[in-house]
């Protein structure tokens, strides 16, 4: 199991430096090495990060328990502009790939062999709906007006495709049966 995860990776071992309570554990050289892996800074920026980290380590600036780290580092940008940019970038590093794996799993359920002709806009729309709506589809109540619009769209589609599926006449009769 340990072979799968790069726990000894230099970048991962330096990520805790964003926590102000752990600033004494890291040297300026380690922080500039982290910057080179994440930001690809110029030599001037690396020098500024180095000197800002040394000043930051000497000061007693801490993050309150109620303050989030991103907002802490944003406010630190006034005194440590280069270090602030680095730490905000460090805080953007995802902690795992579970979220992206979850999205790919949803995508595989949407884009199946039977739905292989869906355009990318339709896939994007379906995926957005799946990700952003917390209610189950069977709990969703559609208004009569929306149902009428959906039926009309289905009829127009069937007419434009030359009657693929139900004919426009059959669809109109079904809509009449439903009282729409």
C-alpha angles and dihedrals in degrees: 000000000000090000090063096055120060094222092153093055113131095227093051092048091053098047094090087068087086088070107088092211089064099046094110090062094066132065126217089248091057091049093050088049088053089049091052090054096046108029107020089221128196117253089257091054091047090052091049092049089049094052094040091052091052091050091045092052091054095051125078097234112146137172116245117234091247094050119087119229095241092056091044092055092044090057090045087061089085092064100024109029097167095041090048091055090050095048093047088053090048090053090055093061106110115241093216141356094240094109094052091045089052091053092049089050090053090047091054089054092050100042103053131154090264091052098040094123095062112125119236092253091057092047090048091050094048092047092048091052092048092050099042106040118076099188125089117250093237090058092054116106116205119206120239089246092055091048090053091052091049092051091048091051090050091050092049091048093050091049092049094049093052097254101314104169116356118004121246089251092053091047091050090050091050090049090051090049089054091050095248 
